[in-house]
Amino acid sequence: MKYEYTTEMVCSKKINFDIDGNVITNVSFTGGCNGNLKAISKLVDGMTVEKIEEILRGNTCGPRPTSCADQLARAVRMAYEKEKAGGKD
């Protein structure tokens, strides 16, 4: 399933990705630090929700309490929980 997440408190505005079970692919960010976010997208391609959370959850950017990487970890968890619940909001 394709998923779009609107970020909070970071430079990127949206994160798009595909989720199949607990595997994440095709991650792309709208806005933010282009090179770094392309690299993160490549590195997490094919990873599970749990692995992405393990690596990226809690990363911060400067004085912010979050980062684009942390937002990705949050986004994949939300998508996974939504999928488990049958796609209901």
Secondary structure as a PSIPRED ss2 file (coil, helix, strand):
# PSIPRED VFORMAT (PSIPRED V4.0)

   1 M C   1.000  0.000  0.000
   2 K E   0.000  0.000  1.000
   3 Y E   0.000  0.000  1.000
   4 E E   0.000  0.000  1.000
   5 Y E   0.000  0.000  1.000
   6 T E   0.000  0.000  1.000
   7 T C   1.000  0.000  0.000
   8 E C   1.000  0.000  0.000
   9 M C   1.000  0.000  0.000
  10 V C   1.000  0.000  0.000
  11 C C   1.000  0.000  0.000
  12 S E   0.000  0.000  1.000
  13 K E   0.000  0.000  1.000
  14 K E   0.000  0.000  1.000
  15 I E   0.000  0.000  1.000
  16 N E   0.000  0.000  1.000
  17 F E   0.000  0.000  1.000
  18 D E   0.000  0.000  1.000
  19 I E   0.000  0.000  1.000
  20 D E   0.000  0.000  1.000
  21 G C   1.000  0.000  0.000
  22 N C   1.000  0.000  0.000
  23 V E   0.000  0.000  1.000
  24 I E   0.000  0.000  1.000
  25 T E   0.000  0.000  1.000
  26 N E   0.000  0.000  1.000
  27 V E   0.000  0.000  1.000
  28 S E   0.000  0.000  1.000
  29 F E   0.000  0.000  1.000
  30 T E   0.000  0.000  1.000
  31 G E   0.000  0.000  1.000
  32 G C   1.000  0.000  0.000
  33 C C   1.000  0.000  0.000
  34 N H   0.000  1.000  0.000
  35 G H   0.000  1.000  0.000
  36 N H   0.000  1.000  0.000
  37 L H   0.000  1.000  0.000
  38 K H   0.000  1.000  0.000
  39 A H   0.000  1.000  0.000
  40 I H   0.000  1.000  0.000
  41 S H   0.000  1.000  0.000
  42 K H   0.000  1.000  0.000
  43 L H   0.000  1.000  0.000
  44 V H   0.000  1.000  0.000
  45 D C   1.000  0.000  0.000
  46 G C   1.000  0.000  0.000
  47 M C   1.000  0.000  0.000
  48 T E   0.000  0.000  1.000
  49 V H   0.000  1.000  0.000
  50 E H   0.000  1.000  0.000
  51 K H   0.000  1.000  0.000
  52 I H   0.000  1.000  0.000
  53 E H   0.000  1.000  0.000
  54 E H   0.000  1.000  0.000
  55 I H   0.000  1.000  0.000
  56 L H   0.000  1.000  0.000
  57 R C   1.000  0.000  0.000
  58 G C   1.000  0.000  0.000
  59 N C   1.000  0.000  0.000
  60 T C   1.000  0.000  0.000
  61 C C   1.000  0.000  0.000
  62 G C   1.000  0.000  0.000
  63 P C   1.000  0.000  0.000
  64 R C   1.000  0.000  0.000
  65 P C   1.000  0.000  0.000
  66 T C   1.000  0.000  0.000
  67 S C   1.000  0.000  0.000
  68 C H   0.000  1.000  0.000
  69 A H   0.000  1.000  0.000
  70 D H   0.000  1.000  0.000
  71 Q H   0.000  1.000  0.000
  72 L H   0.000  1.000  0.000
  73 A H   0.000  1.000  0.000
  74 R H   0.000  1.000  0.000
  75 A H   0.000  1.000  0.000
  76 V H   0.000  1.000  0.000
  77 R H   0.000  1.000  0.000
  78 M H   0.000  1.000  0.000
  79 A H   0.000  1.000  0.000
  80 Y H   0.000  1.000  0.000
  81 E H   0.000  1.000  0.000
  82 K H   0.000  1.000  0.000
  83 E H   0.000  1.000  0.000
  84 K H   0.000  1.000  0.000
  85 A C   1.000  0.000  0.000
  86 G C   1.000  0.000  0.000
  87 G C   1.000  0.000  0.000
  88 K C   1.000  0.000  0.000
  89 D C   1.000  0.000  0.000
